[in-house]
Amino acid sequence: MESTKNTKDSGNFLNTAVELALHAGQLIKRMAKQSHTITFKGAVDLVTEADVASEALVIAGIKERFPDHGILAEEKGIEQGESEYLWIIDPLDGTTNYAHGFPVYGVSIALEYRGEITVGVVYEPNLDELFTAEKGKGAFLNGAPIRVSETRELDRSLLATGFPYNFRTDPDRIIKLFTGFSLNAQGIRRAGAATIDLISLACGRFDGFWEFGLKPWDMAAGGLIAAEAGARITRMEGRSYDIRVPEIVASNGFIHDQMLAVILRSFS
């Protein structure tokens, strides 16, 4: 049973996500000017002090407002709550970019209720762009409605992708698919932040996106925003998309079947 506080504040989930994403985004932007303390979760999987500070800020804000909600955060893992709400947090998507001073990164906050993402917020502090969505209510950039592109041919499309952290030990399928799309699309960009790729799809900057090896926090908020902007999202073979399955194909809808055909040819 949801607490009295949850019932009272049920209309404030989006506002909470917006407030915390803005605060965390400004924090990591300020910290970007400092030298970084970098630790490694893997050979190419970095963590900075900004990841930790941003995540702590967001978690503290959620716990203050909704103390019985669960939290799934990239650095701290999952903390089960007593309610059916689960906040999914990427405190700094694009950490490698951030550590190298490449200004493509953001904060991602999503809310899941009974297995469905209902709120998604992504803030890109360098461009001061706030992307928001609620399930069934459309997607917005700084308060203005956004839609996916209307590009209808793959060979006229600009795509985005990323390489998973295990790329060095399992490069074959990644290279095969990258080659397949390189030969069939107008262009491909690899900016290093799946969340940013998804919001860029949502507002029509990209026409399609695919990636292996993703985590729930990479897809939860950006996936909802893209879907609410009209995107079609599936797994690689076309089955239903699931943030707990580590792969995604997302498009403006018009080129989706063409993308799936490239994937099939690449692996057949």
N, C-alpha and C positions, 0 to 999 in steps of 0.2 A: 504494500500500500504506500502511495506517495505521501511524503510529509506535508504538513500544512504549509511550510515554506515553499516547497516545490509547487504546490497548487496555486499559491498566491503569486508566485513569480513565473508561472508557466508562459506568460506572454513576453517575457524578457529574455528568452534564450538568444535570439538574434542580437539584441542590444548588448548582451553580455559578451558574446563572441566578437562583435565589432569593437567594443571598448577595449577588450584585452588584446585583440590583434593590433589595434592602433598603438597601444602602449608598448607592446612587445616589439613591434616594428620600429618604432622610434628608438627604443633601447638598443636594438642591434645596429641600427644606423649610427648612433652615437659611438658605440663600441667599435665600429668598423675603423675608426680613426686611430685606434690604439694598436699596439703590437699584440699578437695573439698567443695564447697558450694552447697548443694543439696536442691532442692525444689521438690514438688510433684504435678503432674497433676492428679494423682489418687493414690489409695492405694499402687500400686506397679509400678507406672509410674513415673520415675525420670527425672529430668533435672539438669545438672551441669553447672557450669560457662564455661566449655569447649564446651558444646553443643552451648551455646550462642555465644561464641567467634568464633568458627569455622563457624557457620552459617553467622555471620556478615562479616567474611572475604570473604566467597564465594559470598554472595549477593553483596558486594561492588565491587568485581571483575567483576561480570556479568553486573552490572549497568554501570560500567566504559566503558565496551566494547560494550554492547548492551542495551542502555538505554530505548528502547521502548519494550523490551521483558518482558513477564510476568514471575512471579516467584511464585512457590509453595514450601514453606519450612516448615519443621516440626514444628519449634517453632513459626514462625511469621505468618504462614498461607499463604493465597494466595494474591498476589498483581497483579492485571490485568495490562497487558501492551497494547500498541496500535497495536502490531504485532500479528501474529498467532503462534509465538514461545512461549513456556512455559518451563522454567527450573524447574526441580523437584529435591529437595535437601534434603538429610538426612545428617546433618552435623556430626553426631556421632551415627551410628547405633550400638547398644550394650551398651547403657548408663549404665544399671545396672551392666554389666560386668566391665565397666570402673570405676564406683564408688567403686567397691569392689576390684579393682586391678587385675581382671582377664583379661589377655591380648588378648581378642577376640573382636575386634570392628573395625570399618572402616568408611570412608567417601564415600557417594554415590551421584553422580551427573548425572542427565539424562536431555535430551532435547526432548521435545515433539513438533511436528509440525502437525497441523491439526488433532489432536487426535492420532497420531502415534509416538511412541518413535523412534527417529532416531540416538541418541547418548547415550551411557552409559559408565560411568567410575566409578570404585570402587577402592579405595586405602586402603590397609591394612597396616598401618605403622609399626606394630611390626615385620612383616615378610618382609617388604619393597616390597610388591607385588602390582603391578598396573595392573588391569584388564580393558580392553577397548573393545569397539565394536561400529561399525557404521552399520546401517541397510543395510543388503545385502552384507557386506564386511567381515564377519567372526569375530571371537573373539580372543583376544590375552592376554597373561600374560607376562608382562615385554617385550613386543614386539614379543614374539614367539606365533605362532598359537596354540590354544587349542581346544580339542574336548571332548565331554562327553564320559563316559565309554561304554564298550561293554558288560557289564553284562546282561544276558538274562533271568535270573530267579530271582524272588522276594526273594526266600529263600536263595539266595547267595548275596543279596544286602545289602549295608549299606545305611540307610536312615537318613534324618534329619528332624526335626520339631521344632516348638516353641509353647509356650502357650500364648494365648492372655491376655491382661491386665484385661479382665473381667473374668478370669478363676475362681476366688473365688466365683463369683455369678452365674456362668453357667458352672460347671465343667463336667456335664454328657457326652455331646457329645465329648468333648476333650478326656476324659478318655476312652470312648468306642473306639474311633479311635486309640488312642495310644495302647490300649490293642490289637486291631485287627492287627495292623502292627507289634507289638512286637511278636505275635504268628506266623507271616508269613514271616518276614524278618530275615536276619542274625544278624542285629543289628540296633539300633537307637541312634543317638546323638542329644542332645539338647543344643547347644552352646549359644543360646540367642541372635542371630543377623541374621535376615532373609536374609539380603544382603550378609553376609558371607556364609550362607548356599547355596544361589543361585550361587555364584561364585565358590564355592567348587563343586557343581554339574557340572558347566560348564567345569571344568578342570579334572573331573573324580574322585575326592576324594569321592564324594557321588554319588549314583546311582539314588536316588529319594528324593523328598522333598515335604512336605505338611504343610499347616498352615492355621488357621482361624484368623480373626481379624486384618488383615494387612491393612496398609495405602498405598496410591500411592507411597510415597517415599521409602517404604520398598521393592517394587517390580520393580520399573521403570528401573533403571540402571541394577540391577542384572538379571532381567527378560530378557532384551535385550541381555545381555552378554551370558546368558544360551541358549537362542534361537539361537543366532548366532553360538554357539558351537555345535548345533545339538539337543538341548533339545526339548522335547514336553511339552507344558504347557497348562493346561486347568483349569476350575473350578472343584469343587468336583464331580459334576455329569457328567463331561465330556464336558460341553459346552465351548464355546470360552472364553479364558482368557481375563480379563479386569482389569487394575490396579485400577479401581474405584469400583470394586467388591471385598470385603474384604476376599478373600479366594484364595488359589492356590494349585494346584497339578502340580509338575514339575518332569520330569524324563529324563533318557537317551533315552526314546522312546521305548526301548525293553520291559521294565517292566511296561509301563504306563497302559495298559489294566488290568494287574494283580493288580496294585494299585487301580484302579477304582473299581475293583471287591471287594476288601477288604472294601472299603468305602461303597459300596452298601450293603454288608453283615452286616457291623457294624451298619447300621441305619435301617435295615429291620426287 
